[in-house]
């Protein structure tokens, strides 16, 4: 959800105007969000949830549809996810800011 939060133009600027009307656009954004979640968990040392959820199959199918139709989709999604992660990291206070707050 944190990756979705980064989408507005005032943050990283992913266009979600067609998210609710276009299944392909929804699948692309969900792939970005999932990759962003994986990147963030890896950075923070959080183990992924291993139990499958009921909606996993539908998510995977939507991603496979996008990925099979666009060979570069995974690279675009990973780049967007990386930009979202960089934005989230930039929101964290630096060591000097931590000391000032204390």
Backbone torsions as a table, in degrees:
resi	resn	phi	psi	omega
1	UNK	NA	-31.9	178.4
2	UNK	-62.6	-36.3	178.6
3	UNK	-67.2	-42.3	175.2
4	UNK	-57.1	-40.9	-177.0
5	UNK	-59.1	-27.5	-177.3
6	UNK	-78.1	-6.9	-171.4
7	UNK	-63.9	-38.2	-173.7
8	UNK	-54.9	156.2	-178.5
9	UNK	-57.3	-30.7	179.7
10	UNK	-73.3	-8.0	178.5
11	UNK	-112.8	-95.6	178.5
12	UNK	-108.4	-13.5	171.2
13	UNK	80.9	44.5	171.6
14	UNK	-87.5	133.1	-178.4
15	UNK	-80.4	112.7	179.0
16	UNK	-108.9	18.4	-176.0
17	UNK	-62.9	-25.9	-179.8
18	UNK	-103.1	6.6	-176.2
19	UNK	-54.9	-45.8	-175.0
20	UNK	-81.6	-14.8	-176.4
21	UNK	-106.7	-16.3	-171.7
22	UNK	-127.1	112.2	-178.0
23	UNK	-59.6	-36.4	179.8
24	UNK	-65.0	-42.8	178.6
25	UNK	-66.7	-37.8	176.5
26	UNK	-62.9	-44.4	179.8
27	UNK	-62.4	-40.5	178.7
28	UNK	-62.4	-45.8	179.8
29	UNK	-66.1	-38.8	178.8
30	UNK	-66.8	-34.6	175.9
31	UNK	-66.5	-42.9	176.3
32	UNK	-58.9	-46.6	-178.9
33	UNK	-63.2	-40.6	-179.2
34	UNK	-68.4	-42.5	176.1
35	UNK	-63.5	-42.3	177.5
36	UNK	-59.6	-40.9	177.4
37	UNK	-62.1	-43.9	178.6
38	UNK	-63.0	-45.0	179.6
39	UNK	-61.7	-45.2	-178.3
40	UNK	-65.4	-43.8	177.6
41	UNK	-61.4	-40.8	178.2
42	UNK	-62.6	-43.8	179.0
43	UNK	-62.1	-37.9	-175.9
44	UNK	-91.4	-4.4	179.9
45	UNK	73.3	29.3	179.7
46	UNK	-93.3	127.6	179.1
47	UNK	-73.4	138.7	-179.8
48	UNK	-70.6	157.0	174.9
49	UNK	-71.8	126.9	-175.7
50	UNK	-99.2	-15.9	179.5
51	UNK	-78.9	127.5	180.0
52	UNK	-67.4	145.0	175.5
53	UNK	-102.2	156.9	-178.9
54	UNK	-59.5	-28.7	-177.6
55	UNK	-87.5	-2.9	-178.4
56	UNK	-60.2	-42.3	-177.6
57	UNK	-62.2	-41.8	-179.8
58	UNK	-69.2	-36.8	175.7
59	UNK	-62.5	-48.5	-179.6
60	UNK	-59.4	-41.7	179.1
61	UNK	-62.3	-42.7	-179.9
62	UNK	-65.5	-38.6	178.5
63	UNK	-67.5	-40.8	179.3
64	UNK	-62.6	-37.1	177.7
65	UNK	-62.4	-46.9	178.9
66	UNK	-64.5	-47.4	-176.2
67	UNK	-66.0	-34.9	179.6
68	UNK	-73.8	-24.7	179.8
69	UNK	-90.6	-14.5	-176.7
70	UNK	-143.3	104.3	-175.2
71	UNK	-66.3	-18.5	-180.0
72	UNK	-98.4	-1.6	-175.1
73	UNK	-57.8	-39.9	-178.9
74	UNK	-64.8	-36.2	179.4
75	UNK	-70.7	-40.0	176.5
76	UNK	-64.1	-45.3	-179.5
77	UNK	-62.4	-43.5	179.7
78	UNK	-65.0	-38.4	178.4
79	UNK	-65.7	-43.8	177.1
80	UNK	-63.1	-41.9	179.2
81	UNK	-63.3	-39.9	179.5
82	UNK	-66.0	-40.3	176.7
83	UNK	-63.0	-40.7	178.2
84	UNK	-62.6	-43.7	-179.8
85	UNK	-64.2	-42.3	178.0
86	UNK	-61.5	-40.6	178.2
87	UNK	-62.0	-46.2	179.4
88	UNK	-62.4	-40.4	178.0
89	UNK	-63.6	-38.5	-179.8
90	UNK	-66.4	-19.4	177.5
91	UNK	-76.7	-17.8	-178.1
92	UNK	-75.3	140.2	178.9
93	UNK	-67.3	148.2	175.9
94	UNK	-79.5	172.2	-178.1
95	UNK	-59.7	-41.8	178.8
96	UNK	-64.2	-37.6	178.1
97	UNK	-68.2	-34.8	177.3
98	UNK	-61.3	-41.9	-178.5
99	UNK	-68.2	-37.2	179.4
100	UNK	-64.4	-38.8	-179.1
101	UNK	-67.6	-30.8	-178.6
102	UNK	-76.5	NA	NA
